[in-house]
Amino acid sequence: MAYVVLARKYRPRDFHEVRGQDHTVKALVNALDFDRLHHAYLFSGTRGVGKTTLARIFANCLNCEAKISSTPCGDCIACEGFKSGNYPDMYEVDAASRTGVDDMRKLLENVHYSPNVGRFKVYLIDEVHMLSTASFNALLKTLEEPPNHVKFIFATTDPKKVPLTVLSRCLQFHLRNIEPTVIKEQLASILTQEDLQFDKESLQLLARSARGSMRDALSLTDQAISHGGGSIAIDKVAEMLGTVRTDEVSEMLNMLVKGDRSSILCFVNQLSKQAVSFADLLENLQRTIHELALAQITGQTDTEQLQPFIGKFSAEWLQVAYQILVVGLRDLKYAPDHKVGFEMTLVRMLDFEPVTGTNNESSSSKNERAAKEVVSEHGNAAKPKLESKSSKQISSTEALDSQSTPSKKDSVQSTKTTKSDDSTRQHSLVSKDTTADREAALRDPIVSSLMENFGAQIIDIKRT
């Protein structure tokens, strides 16, 4: 017997087997069970989320010989016809290859004739947004007042290209991207039925790489089985996808904690020899930083390898690191090659000290402590002086603090000379030298990025 790919072999046959589209399934089941059937439906969503599958199941429910129900019998001629894909009253049209108005007119010529064997003629038009304007116009009249024995089901990946006149005549259902956890569970169930060996980390990587598409996940699983010689292992899957394992990401985080520039650049060279996709690696690091930021709030993470890193990064550093990764991924196309762009992104991250939350005082606590020590002549607390660091060890907390604070010496001098004029006092704090330093600092790409994205302001400048 010829081999059947997993995506076809395990295609859902009824609503109970559909995964990740509960909102749409519930609406269709209720419409069938309560006999509230519309004449036209439109399913939208990305590839491989179940648009055509739901359309076929719905058509089967409409034509089951037992009765119109959300649970067809599965044994009648109609159900057997849908299983084999040869039901005579089911018309599937690929609009991508039949876009012309003549094709649409030929299709509509037979609409008014009664069904051959079933209750309804069901017209499934896939990728309906590819139809020409003339084809849509030819369809409108029939779609507005179709015969009672006709049902239209449209499927599209781009509903914005479908004319509003067509959309207004349909019940619209948007199929969501399927969650990685749902895909992972489905893959585990299928591989268990196939009696194949696998590990959870491999399935997690496959589910994440599918980007919400169950069909893509099953296709990648087929490829992984062939690549691994009949089993699925994390090393083989990572090699196939051109990505890194979770333990390699953990190793990279450990180097960031230590600030070990030479080791991390050597590690990047090793990844380059493995033909790793640096764009995917940046996205992987974004997800990791996001997971660590949430773990600091909840105190736990689903990834065991990340558990030791929960307390090793300050919350402020995680925010800055995530922003650097976002900018790095966005600007990757402008780099001479992806490796150079990835290395520069890591160097930017290393320019910020990833101090732990337990050892790093927040800006508010520093300000409160400094305010108690610095008191003006009239007994009013002067503005606190923030602790300054070298440009390579600048705290992300201070970089994100939007309160501009003068030094103690300048504040006292300004209070003595101008007590009432706030603008004059602020002007006296800025000398000619500091103005030049500020202009030089503003030209620094990291400083300008922080000011643009976080609204940060320069507080103090220390020359090194």
C-alpha beads as a LAMMPS data file, in Angstrom:
LAMMPS data file: protein, C-alpha beads

464 atoms
463 bonds

1 atom types
1 bond types

-500.0 500.0 xlo xhi
-500.0 500.0 ylo yhi
-500.0 500.0 zlo zhi

Masses

1 110.0

Atoms # bond

1 1 1 0.000 0.000 0.000
2 1 1 1.314 3.448 -0.922
3 1 1 2.475 5.690 1.907
4 1 1 0.028 8.433 2.891
5 1 1 1.538 11.584 4.368
6 1 1 0.564 12.432 7.941
7 1 1 -1.318 15.602 6.957
8 1 1 -3.715 13.545 4.793
9 1 1 -3.829 10.395 6.891
10 1 1 -4.845 12.236 10.061
11 1 1 -7.073 14.874 8.471
12 1 1 -10.148 15.344 10.718
13 1 1 -13.280 13.491 9.563
14 1 1 -15.717 15.150 11.983
15 1 1 -15.940 18.176 14.254
16 1 1 -14.667 16.255 17.300
17 1 1 -11.285 15.741 15.640
18 1 1 -10.743 19.429 14.799
19 1 1 -8.132 21.087 17.050
20 1 1 -7.652 24.737 17.928
21 1 1 -10.816 26.155 16.302
22 1 1 -13.357 25.714 19.084
23 1 1 -15.124 29.039 18.441
24 1 1 -15.866 28.186 14.798
25 1 1 -16.735 24.549 15.497
26 1 1 -19.228 25.572 18.185
27 1 1 -21.009 28.000 15.837
28 1 1 -21.256 25.440 13.027
29 1 1 -22.447 22.676 15.365
30 1 1 -25.195 24.901 16.764
31 1 1 -26.275 25.954 13.262
32 1 1 -26.626 22.298 12.238
33 1 1 -28.315 21.067 15.406
34 1 1 -30.813 23.950 15.558
35 1 1 -31.421 24.027 11.786
36 1 1 -30.324 27.646 11.346
37 1 1 -28.403 27.272 8.105
38 1 1 -27.122 30.176 6.048
39 1 1 -26.689 29.953 2.291
40 1 1 -23.064 31.211 2.224
41 1 1 -20.100 30.847 4.584
42 1 1 -16.624 32.334 4.395
43 1 1 -13.672 30.791 6.266
44 1 1 -10.533 32.920 6.520
45 1 1 -7.167 32.272 8.115
46 1 1 -3.575 31.385 7.372
47 1 1 -2.582 28.208 5.571
48 1 1 -3.104 24.856 7.243
49 1 1 -5.495 25.883 10.031
50 1 1 -8.532 23.905 8.806
51 1 1 -10.518 26.013 6.337
52 1 1 -11.032 23.322 3.683
53 1 1 -11.330 20.594 6.315
54 1 1 -14.164 22.393 8.115
55 1 1 -15.905 23.044 4.788
56 1 1 -15.860 19.331 3.892
57 1 1 -17.070 18.253 7.328
58 1 1 -19.870 20.831 7.181
59 1 1 -20.906 19.634 3.700
60 1 1 -20.912 16.031 4.945
61 1 1 -23.192 16.989 7.844
62 1 1 -25.598 18.689 5.434
63 1 1 -25.897 15.637 3.176
64 1 1 -25.782 12.712 5.606
65 1 1 -28.688 10.391 4.695
66 1 1 -29.637 9.880 8.338
67 1 1 -30.413 13.550 9.032
68 1 1 -28.888 17.019 9.112
69 1 1 -26.739 16.809 12.214
70 1 1 -23.331 17.835 13.577
71 1 1 -22.546 14.121 13.990
72 1 1 -22.975 12.322 10.640
73 1 1 -23.482 8.563 10.753
74 1 1 -20.340 7.739 8.774
75 1 1 -21.880 4.656 7.142
76 1 1 -24.285 5.955 4.487
77 1 1 -23.473 6.497 0.813
78 1 1 -23.016 10.238 1.347
79 1 1 -20.579 9.768 4.249
80 1 1 -18.618 7.164 2.307
81 1 1 -18.521 9.512 -0.677
82 1 1 -17.065 12.331 1.416
83 1 1 -14.461 9.957 2.898
84 1 1 -13.273 8.945 -0.563
85 1 1 -13.554 12.489 -1.931
86 1 1 -15.944 11.463 -4.706
87 1 1 -19.296 12.810 -3.569
88 1 1 -21.152 13.983 -6.720
89 1 1 -22.868 16.999 -5.124
90 1 1 -19.658 18.468 -3.693
91 1 1 -17.987 20.884 -6.120
92 1 1 -14.499 22.097 -5.176
93 1 1 -13.076 24.945 -7.236
94 1 1 -9.547 26.343 -7.034
95 1 1 -10.059 30.043 -7.672
96 1 1 -6.316 30.572 -8.039
97 1 1 -6.306 28.603 -11.310
98 1 1 -9.835 29.460 -12.503
99 1 1 -10.020 33.207 -12.082
100 1 1 -11.802 34.184 -15.304
101 1 1 -15.423 35.180 -15.668
102 1 1 -16.053 32.370 -18.193
103 1 1 -15.062 29.782 -15.584
104 1 1 -17.487 31.335 -13.112
105 1 1 -20.339 31.366 -15.641
106 1 1 -19.800 27.674 -16.424
107 1 1 -19.900 26.927 -12.719
108 1 1 -23.127 28.850 -12.182
109 1 1 -24.919 27.293 -15.175
110 1 1 -25.676 24.156 -13.172
111 1 1 -26.643 25.913 -9.930
112 1 1 -30.381 25.827 -10.620
113 1 1 -30.474 22.081 -11.270
114 1 1 -31.405 19.809 -8.371
115 1 1 -28.727 17.784 -6.544
116 1 1 -27.809 14.401 -7.980
117 1 1 -28.163 12.308 -4.815
118 1 1 -28.041 14.536 -1.747
119 1 1 -30.040 17.327 -0.126
120 1 1 -27.739 20.162 -1.132
121 1 1 -25.290 21.092 -3.803
122 1 1 -22.252 22.470 -1.989
123 1 1 -19.858 24.757 -3.861
124 1 1 -16.475 25.113 -2.127
125 1 1 -14.408 27.890 -3.732
126 1 1 -10.871 27.890 -2.332
127 1 1 -8.686 31.030 -2.390
128 1 1 -11.743 33.026 -3.407
129 1 1 -9.846 36.329 -3.181
130 1 1 -8.016 35.333 -6.400
131 1 1 -11.172 35.694 -8.510
132 1 1 -11.275 38.573 -10.960
133 1 1 -13.624 41.519 -10.517
134 1 1 -15.776 40.262 -13.399
135 1 1 -16.033 36.831 -11.733
136 1 1 -17.183 38.387 -8.476
137 1 1 -19.783 40.436 -10.337
138 1 1 -21.081 37.305 -12.066
139 1 1 -21.341 35.569 -8.695
140 1 1 -23.166 38.362 -6.854
141 1 1 -26.708 37.818 -8.138
142 1 1 -26.670 34.080 -7.506
143 1 1 -25.045 34.617 -4.104
144 1 1 -27.745 37.091 -3.097
145 1 1 -30.702 34.851 -4.002
146 1 1 -29.447 31.269 -4.381
147 1 1 -31.771 28.276 -4.825
148 1 1 -32.771 26.533 -1.610
149 1 1 -30.747 23.446 -2.500
150 1 1 -27.415 25.331 -2.906
151 1 1 -24.817 26.220 -0.279
152 1 1 -21.690 28.259 -0.960
153 1 1 -18.548 27.906 1.155
154 1 1 -15.616 30.218 0.467
155 1 1 -12.086 29.837 1.832
156 1 1 -9.416 32.530 1.720
157 1 1 -6.112 33.490 3.275
158 1 1 -6.690 37.182 2.505
159 1 1 -10.272 38.298 3.232
160 1 1 -9.356 41.959 2.706
161 1 1 -9.188 41.314 -1.040
162 1 1 -12.737 39.962 -1.151
163 1 1 -15.242 42.674 -2.196
164 1 1 -17.482 44.006 0.560
165 1 1 -20.520 43.159 -1.543
166 1 1 -19.531 39.484 -1.270
167 1 1 -18.560 39.646 2.403
168 1 1 -21.908 41.181 3.325
169 1 1 -23.722 38.159 1.875
170 1 1 -21.742 35.586 3.882
171 1 1 -21.371 34.419 7.454
172 1 1 -17.704 35.038 8.183
173 1 1 -15.521 32.866 10.428
174 1 1 -11.876 33.705 11.047
175 1 1 -9.818 30.642 11.902
176 1 1 -7.063 31.480 14.359
177 1 1 -3.477 30.322 14.312
178 1 1 -3.286 27.145 16.377
179 1 1 -1.422 27.424 19.683
180 1 1 1.945 25.592 19.864
181 1 1 0.745 23.627 22.903
182 1 1 -2.240 22.301 20.920
183 1 1 0.003 21.385 17.984
184 1 1 2.450 19.671 20.327
185 1 1 -0.307 17.551 21.884
186 1 1 -1.632 16.561 18.456
187 1 1 1.837 15.589 17.229
188 1 1 2.419 13.477 20.333
189 1 1 -0.904 11.690 19.786
190 1 1 -0.168 10.989 16.110
191 1 1 3.396 9.765 16.724
192 1 1 2.133 7.474 19.478
193 1 1 -0.371 5.961 17.041
194 1 1 2.426 5.575 14.488
195 1 1 4.573 3.848 17.154
196 1 1 7.512 6.212 16.599
197 1 1 10.040 7.376 19.189
198 1 1 10.224 11.093 19.980
199 1 1 11.147 13.523 22.741
200 1 1 9.124 16.462 24.047
201 1 1 11.720 19.092 23.191
202 1 1 11.667 18.014 19.540
203 1 1 7.882 18.342 19.388
204 1 1 8.060 21.766 21.017
205 1 1 10.553 22.902 18.375
206 1 1 8.420 21.504 15.539
207 1 1 5.248 23.094 16.927
208 1 1 6.922 26.476 17.262
209 1 1 8.392 26.284 13.749
210 1 1 4.930 25.579 12.276
211 1 1 3.821 29.125 13.228
212 1 1 0.231 28.173 13.972
213 1 1 -0.322 25.817 11.020
214 1 1 -1.222 22.208 11.831
215 1 1 -0.539 21.098 8.260
216 1 1 2.934 22.665 8.326
217 1 1 3.604 20.943 11.650
218 1 1 2.671 17.545 10.207
219 1 1 4.745 18.169 7.077
220 1 1 7.752 19.104 9.221
221 1 1 7.157 15.982 11.304
222 1 1 7.195 13.838 8.157
223 1 1 10.458 15.491 7.179
224 1 1 11.923 14.987 10.662
225 1 1 11.034 11.277 10.596
226 1 1 12.873 10.863 7.299
227 1 1 15.803 12.967 8.507
228 1 1 16.100 10.993 11.737
229 1 1 15.792 7.566 10.166
230 1 1 12.437 6.643 11.677
231 1 1 12.678 8.496 14.991
232 1 1 12.574 12.122 16.120
233 1 1 15.479 13.486 18.204
234 1 1 16.201 17.088 19.165
235 1 1 19.678 17.117 17.584
236 1 1 18.358 15.977 14.215
237 1 1 15.357 18.325 14.327
238 1 1 17.545 21.334 15.198
239 1 1 19.920 20.399 12.381
240 1 1 17.030 20.034 9.934
241 1 1 15.432 23.367 10.863
242 1 1 18.730 25.269 11.068
243 1 1 18.058 26.446 14.612
244 1 1 19.548 25.875 18.072
245 1 1 18.569 23.693 20.987
246 1 1 17.278 25.067 24.277
247 1 1 20.487 24.091 26.067
248 1 1 22.492 26.130 23.535
249 1 1 20.306 29.159 24.246
250 1 1 20.934 28.583 27.964
251 1 1 24.669 28.483 27.285
252 1 1 24.402 31.809 25.467
253 1 1 22.493 33.338 28.397
254 1 1 25.197 32.140 30.775
255 1 1 27.818 33.951 28.682
256 1 1 25.700 37.118 28.789
257 1 1 25.519 36.903 32.581
258 1 1 29.307 36.639 32.810
259 1 1 29.882 39.291 30.140
260 1 1 32.237 36.883 28.364
261 1 1 32.597 38.578 24.982
262 1 1 35.295 36.331 23.530
263 1 1 33.438 33.109 24.399
264 1 1 30.142 34.305 22.981
265 1 1 31.764 35.379 19.691
266 1 1 33.461 31.974 19.415
267 1 1 30.067 30.394 20.044
268 1 1 28.571 32.453 17.206
269 1 1 31.332 31.211 14.882
270 1 1 30.406 27.622 15.757
271 1 1 26.744 28.327 15.013
272 1 1 27.711 29.859 11.671
273 1 1 29.437 26.609 10.666
274 1 1 26.190 24.757 11.439
275 1 1 24.307 26.975 8.929
276 1 1 22.029 28.301 11.662
277 1 1 19.431 30.903 10.684
278 1 1 20.430 33.985 12.680
279 1 1 17.032 35.580 12.070
280 1 1 15.359 32.582 13.717
281 1 1 17.948 32.702 16.491
282 1 1 17.101 36.349 17.237
283 1 1 13.416 35.403 17.427
284 1 1 14.367 32.509 19.710
285 1 1 16.233 34.891 22.019
286 1 1 13.240 37.249 22.014
287 1 1 10.980 34.420 23.162
288 1 1 13.527 33.448 25.817
289 1 1 13.819 37.004 27.183
290 1 1 10.011 37.274 27.148
291 1 1 9.727 33.992 29.059
292 1 1 12.283 35.151 31.647
293 1 1 10.466 38.473 32.106
294 1 1 7.195 36.635 32.786
295 1 1 8.997 34.139 35.027
296 1 1 10.171 37.004 37.252
297 1 1 6.502 37.846 37.811
298 1 1 5.150 34.323 38.249
299 1 1 8.278 32.771 39.748
300 1 1 8.224 29.775 37.404
301 1 1 8.793 28.738 33.800
302 1 1 7.794 25.732 31.716
303 1 1 11.331 25.434 30.316
304 1 1 13.553 23.643 32.806
305 1 1 16.785 24.967 31.270
306 1 1 15.695 28.569 31.970
307 1 1 14.840 28.011 35.644
308 1 1 18.373 28.907 36.927
309 1 1 18.296 32.253 35.077
310 1 1 15.127 33.675 36.639
311 1 1 17.016 35.661 39.297
312 1 1 20.170 36.416 37.322
313 1 1 18.848 39.338 35.264
314 1 1 17.287 42.557 36.460
315 1 1 13.830 43.410 35.151
316 1 1 15.231 46.591 33.598
317 1 1 17.970 44.713 31.714
318 1 1 15.422 42.266 30.304
319 1 1 13.401 45.191 28.943
320 1 1 16.459 46.797 27.325
321 1 1 17.693 43.436 25.969
322 1 1 14.309 42.710 24.407
323 1 1 14.275 46.120 22.721
324 1 1 17.819 45.577 21.407
325 1 1 16.757 42.208 19.954
326 1 1 13.705 43.778 18.284
327 1 1 15.857 46.486 16.685
328 1 1 18.519 43.924 15.755
329 1 1 15.994 41.705 13.968
330 1 1 14.469 44.700 12.206
331 1 1 17.865 45.942 10.986
332 1 1 19.230 42.495 10.098
333 1 1 18.490 43.045 6.410
334 1 1 20.760 46.115 6.418
335 1 1 23.806 44.224 7.749
336 1 1 26.525 42.999 5.335
337 1 1 25.422 39.490 6.291
338 1 1 23.209 38.026 9.008
339 1 1 26.134 36.873 11.122
340 1 1 27.505 40.429 11.359
341 1 1 24.095 41.781 12.341
342 1 1 23.669 39.068 14.975
343 1 1 27.131 39.707 16.454
344 1 1 26.509 43.454 16.702
345 1 1 23.193 42.808 18.438
346 1 1 24.929 40.648 21.054
347 1 1 27.667 43.281 21.514
348 1 1 24.985 45.898 22.222
349 1 1 23.443 43.600 24.828
350 1 1 26.866 43.104 26.448
351 1 1 27.269 46.885 26.768
352 1 1 24.623 46.792 29.502
353 1 1 25.374 45.144 32.820
354 1 1 22.819 42.342 33.462
355 1 1 22.799 42.923 37.238
356 1 1 20.397 40.807 39.267
357 1 1 17.229 42.169 40.733
358 1 1 18.395 41.370 44.294
359 1 1 21.630 43.366 44.024
360 1 1 20.368 46.228 41.904
361 1 1 18.584 49.082 43.635
362 1 1 15.631 50.515 41.798
363 1 1 15.790 54.132 40.727
364 1 1 13.061 55.121 43.193
365 1 1 14.875 53.618 46.214
366 1 1 18.139 55.295 45.154
367 1 1 16.388 58.631 44.816
368 1 1 14.700 58.320 48.196
369 1 1 17.993 57.472 49.919
370 1 1 19.827 60.315 48.184
371 1 1 17.034 62.776 48.965
372 1 1 17.449 62.200 52.708
373 1 1 21.175 62.990 52.500
374 1 1 20.957 66.148 50.384
375 1 1 19.005 68.963 52.060
376 1 1 18.903 72.599 51.027
377 1 1 19.452 75.606 53.352
378 1 1 15.695 76.090 53.828
379 1 1 15.165 72.495 54.889
380 1 1 13.650 71.425 51.577
381 1 1 14.930 68.189 50.076
382 1 1 17.009 68.861 46.979
383 1 1 16.789 66.677 43.952
384 1 1 18.811 63.478 44.456
385 1 1 21.976 62.751 42.527
386 1 1 21.886 59.477 40.642
387 1 1 24.876 57.180 40.747
388 1 1 26.831 57.367 37.474
389 1 1 28.732 54.586 35.759
390 1 1 31.068 54.215 32.834
391 1 1 29.501 53.981 29.408
392 1 1 30.083 50.224 29.342
393 1 1 28.393 49.634 32.720
394 1 1 25.524 52.081 32.506
395 1 1 22.539 50.708 34.430
396 1 1 19.465 50.110 32.347
397 1 1 17.391 51.398 35.272
398 1 1 19.114 54.789 35.058
399 1 1 18.921 54.823 31.279
400 1 1 15.145 54.392 31.408
401 1 1 14.633 56.971 34.211
402 1 1 12.969 59.979 32.620
403 1 1 13.561 62.329 35.562
404 1 1 16.434 64.734 34.777
405 1 1 18.299 65.302 38.119
406 1 1 21.110 67.854 38.748
407 1 1 24.139 67.158 40.956
408 1 1 24.324 68.149 44.647
409 1 1 26.953 70.860 44.147
410 1 1 25.143 72.554 41.281
411 1 1 21.792 72.296 43.084
412 1 1 23.062 74.033 46.232
413 1 1 24.820 76.729 44.207
414 1 1 21.706 77.324 42.139
415 1 1 19.529 77.553 45.266
416 1 1 21.795 80.260 46.730
417 1 1 21.931 82.413 43.607
418 1 1 18.379 82.117 42.240
419 1 1 15.710 81.000 44.688
420 1 1 12.633 81.976 42.742
421 1 1 13.507 81.591 39.064
422 1 1 13.352 77.856 38.185
423 1 1 14.294 78.328 34.551
424 1 1 17.419 80.369 35.444
425 1 1 18.455 77.743 38.006
426 1 1 18.131 74.958 35.446
427 1 1 20.134 76.996 32.919
428 1 1 22.970 77.505 35.405
429 1 1 23.372 73.732 35.783
430 1 1 24.475 73.311 32.157
431 1 1 27.952 74.616 31.405
432 1 1 29.515 74.900 27.986
433 1 1 31.492 71.721 28.537
434 1 1 28.455 69.629 29.562
435 1 1 26.527 70.903 26.553
436 1 1 29.227 69.562 24.249
437 1 1 29.257 66.277 26.150
438 1 1 25.485 65.976 25.849
439 1 1 25.644 66.582 22.107
440 1 1 28.287 63.866 21.800
441 1 1 26.170 61.488 23.881
442 1 1 23.117 62.155 21.734
443 1 1 25.048 60.968 18.693
444 1 1 25.590 57.570 20.339
445 1 1 23.170 55.077 18.631
446 1 1 22.402 53.198 21.866
447 1 1 21.575 56.404 23.779
448 1 1 19.406 57.716 20.942
449 1 1 17.607 54.350 20.684
450 1 1 16.794 54.378 24.416
451 1 1 15.553 57.970 24.244
452 1 1 13.411 57.235 21.179
453 1 1 11.831 53.982 22.395
454 1 1 11.587 54.556 26.165
455 1 1 11.473 58.351 26.494
456 1 1 14.710 58.307 28.535
457 1 1 16.703 61.477 29.265
458 1 1 20.401 62.060 29.942
459 1 1 20.952 62.471 33.693
460 1 1 24.706 62.574 34.131
461 1 1 27.758 62.141 31.923
462 1 1 31.077 60.781 33.065
463 1 1 34.098 60.768 30.798
464 1 1 36.214 57.622 30.723

Bonds

1 1 1 2
2 1 2 3
3 1 3 4
4 1 4 5
5 1 5 6
6 1 6 7
7 1 7 8
8 1 8 9
9 1 9 10
10 1 10 11
11 1 11 12
12 1 12 13
13 1 13 14
14 1 14 15
15 1 15 16
16 1 16 17
17 1 17 18
18 1 18 19
19 1 19 20
20 1 20 21
21 1 21 22
22 1 22 23
23 1 23 24
24 1 24 25
25 1 25 26
26 1 26 27
27 1 27 28
28 1 28 29
29 1 29 30
30 1 30 31
31 1 31 32
32 1 32 33
33 1 33 34
34 1 34 35
35 1 35 36
36 1 36 37
37 1 37 38
38 1 38 39
39 1 39 40
40 1 40 41
41 1 41 42
42 1 42 43
43 1 43 44
44 1 44 45
45 1 45 46
46 1 46 47
47 1 47 48
48 1 48 49
49 1 49 50
50 1 50 51
51 1 51 52
52 1 52 53
53 1 53 54
54 1 54 55
55 1 55 56
56 1 56 57
57 1 57 58
58 1 58 59
59 1 59 60
60 1 60 61
61 1 61 62
62 1 62 63
63 1 63 64
64 1 64 65
65 1 65 66
66 1 66 67
67 1 67 68
68 1 68 69
69 1 69 70
70 1 70 71
71 1 71 72
72 1 72 73
73 1 73 74
74 1 74 75
75 1 75 76
76 1 76 77
77 1 77 78
78 1 78 79
79 1 79 80
80 1 80 81
81 1 81 82
82 1 82 83
83 1 83 84
84 1 84 85
85 1 85 86
86 1 86 87
87 1 87 88
88 1 88 89
89 1 89 90
90 1 90 91
91 1 91 92
92 1 92 93
93 1 93 94
94 1 94 95
95 1 95 96
96 1 96 97
97 1 97 98
98 1 98 99
99 1 99 100
100 1 100 101
101 1 101 102
102 1 102 103
103 1 103 104
104 1 104 105
105 1 105 106
106 1 106 107
107 1 107 108
108 1 108 109
109 1 109 110
110 1 110 111
111 1 111 112
112 1 112 113
113 1 113 114
114 1 114 115
115 1 115 116
116 1 116 117
117 1 117 118
118 1 118 119
119 1 119 120
120 1 120 121
121 1 121 122
122 1 122 123
123 1 123 124
124 1 124 125
125 1 125 126
126 1 126 127
127 1 127 128
128 1 128 129
129 1 129 130
130 1 130 131
131 1 131 132
132 1 132 133
133 1 133 134
134 1 134 135
135 1 135 136
136 1 136 137
137 1 137 138
138 1 138 139
139 1 139 140
140 1 140 141
141 1 141 142
142 1 142 143
143 1 143 144
144 1 144 145
145 1 145 146
146 1 146 147
147 1 147 148
148 1 148 149
149 1 149 150
150 1 150 151
151 1 151 152
152 1 152 153
153 1 153 154
154 1 154 155
155 1 155 156
156 1 156 157
157 1 157 158
158 1 158 159
159 1 159 160
160 1 160 161
161 1 161 162
162 1 162 163
163 1 163 164
164 1 164 165
165 1 165 166
166 1 166 167
167 1 167 168
168 1 168 169
169 1 169 170
170 1 170 171
171 1 171 172
172 1 172 173
173 1 173 174
174 1 174 175
175 1 175 176
176 1 176 177
177 1 177 178
178 1 178 179
179 1 179 180
180 1 180 181
181 1 181 182
182 1 182 183
183 1 183 184
184 1 184 185
185 1 185 186
186 1 186 187
187 1 187 188
188 1 188 189
189 1 189 190
190 1 190 191
191 1 191 192
192 1 192 193
193 1 193 194
194 1 194 195
195 1 195 196
196 1 196 197
197 1 197 198
198 1 198 199
199 1 199 200
200 1 200 201
201 1 201 202
202 1 202 203
203 1 203 204
204 1 204 205
205 1 205 206
206 1 206 207
207 1 207 208
208 1 208 209
209 1 209 210
210 1 210 211
211 1 211 212
212 1 212 213
213 1 213 214
214 1 214 215
215 1 215 216
216 1 216 217
217 1 217 218
218 1 218 219
219 1 219 220
220 1 220 221
221 1 221 222
222 1 222 223
223 1 223 224
224 1 224 225
225 1 225 226
226 1 226 227
227 1 227 228
228 1 228 229
229 1 229 230
230 1 230 231
231 1 231 232
232 1 232 233
233 1 233 234
234 1 234 235
235 1 235 236
236 1 236 237
237 1 237 238
238 1 238 239
239 1 239 240
240 1 240 241
241 1 241 242
242 1 242 243
243 1 243 244
244 1 244 245
245 1 245 246
246 1 246 247
247 1 247 248
248 1 248 249
249 1 249 250
250 1 250 251
251 1 251 252
252 1 252 253
253 1 253 254
254 1 254 255
255 1 255 256
256 1 256 257
257 1 257 258
258 1 258 259
259 1 259 260
260 1 260 261
261 1 261 262
262 1 262 263
263 1 263 264
264 1 264 265
265 1 265 266
266 1 266 267
267 1 267 268
268 1 268 269
269 1 269 270
270 1 270 271
271 1 271 272
272 1 272 273
273 1 273 274
274 1 274 275
275 1 275 276
276 1 276 277
277 1 277 278
278 1 278 279
279 1 279 280
280 1 280 281
281 1 281 282
282 1 282 283
283 1 283 284
284 1 284 285
285 1 285 286
286 1 286 287
287 1 287 288
288 1 288 289
289 1 289 290
290 1 290 291
291 1 291 292
292 1 292 293
293 1 293 294
294 1 294 295
295 1 295 296
296 1 296 297
297 1 297 298
298 1 298 299
299 1 299 300
300 1 300 301
301 1 301 302
302 1 302 303
303 1 303 304
304 1 304 305
305 1 305 306
306 1 306 307
307 1 307 308
308 1 308 309
309 1 309 310
310 1 310 311
311 1 311 312
312 1 312 313
313 1 313 314
314 1 314 315
315 1 315 316
316 1 316 317
317 1 317 318
318 1 318 319
319 1 319 320
320 1 320 321
321 1 321 322
322 1 322 323
323 1 323 324
324 1 324 325
325 1 325 326
326 1 326 327
327 1 327 328
328 1 328 329
329 1 329 330
330 1 330 331
331 1 331 332
332 1 332 333
333 1 333 334
334 1 334 335
335 1 335 336
336 1 336 337
337 1 337 338
338 1 338 339
339 1 339 340
340 1 340 341
341 1 341 342
342 1 342 343
343 1 343 344
344 1 344 345
345 1 345 346
346 1 346 347
347 1 347 348
348 1 348 349
349 1 349 350
350 1 350 351
351 1 351 352
352 1 352 353
353 1 353 354
354 1 354 355
355 1 355 356
356 1 356 357
357 1 357 358
358 1 358 359
359 1 359 360
360 1 360 361
361 1 361 362
362 1 362 363
363 1 363 364
364 1 364 365
365 1 365 366
366 1 366 367
367 1 367 368
368 1 368 369
369 1 369 370
370 1 370 371
371 1 371 372
372 1 372 373
373 1 373 374
374 1 374 375
375 1 375 376
376 1 376 377
377 1 377 378
378 1 378 379
379 1 379 380
380 1 380 381
381 1 381 382
382 1 382 383
383 1 383 384
384 1 384 385
385 1 385 386
386 1 386 387
387 1 387 388
388 1 388 389
389 1 389 390
390 1 390 391
391 1 391 392
392 1 392 393
393 1 393 394
394 1 394 395
395 1 395 396
396 1 396 397
397 1 397 398
398 1 398 399
399 1 399 400
400 1 400 401
401 1 401 402
402 1 402 403
403 1 403 404
404 1 404 405
405 1 405 406
406 1 406 407
407 1 407 408
408 1 408 409
409 1 409 410
410 1 410 411
411 1 411 412
412 1 412 413
413 1 413 414
414 1 414 415
415 1 415 416
416 1 416 417
417 1 417 418
418 1 418 419
419 1 419 420
420 1 420 421
421 1 421 422
422 1 422 423
423 1 423 424
424 1 424 425
425 1 425 426
426 1 426 427
427 1 427 428
428 1 428 429
429 1 429 430
430 1 430 431
431 1 431 432
432 1 432 433
433 1 433 434
434 1 434 435
435 1 435 436
436 1 436 437
437 1 437 438
438 1 438 439
439 1 439 440
440 1 440 441
441 1 441 442
442 1 442 443
443 1 443 444
444 1 444 445
445 1 445 446
446 1 446 447
447 1 447 448
448 1 448 449
449 1 449 450
450 1 450 451
451 1 451 452
452 1 452 453
453 1 453 454
454 1 454 455
455 1 455 456
456 1 456 457
457 1 457 458
458 1 458 459
459 1 459 460
460 1 460 461
461 1 461 462
462 1 462 463
463 1 463 464
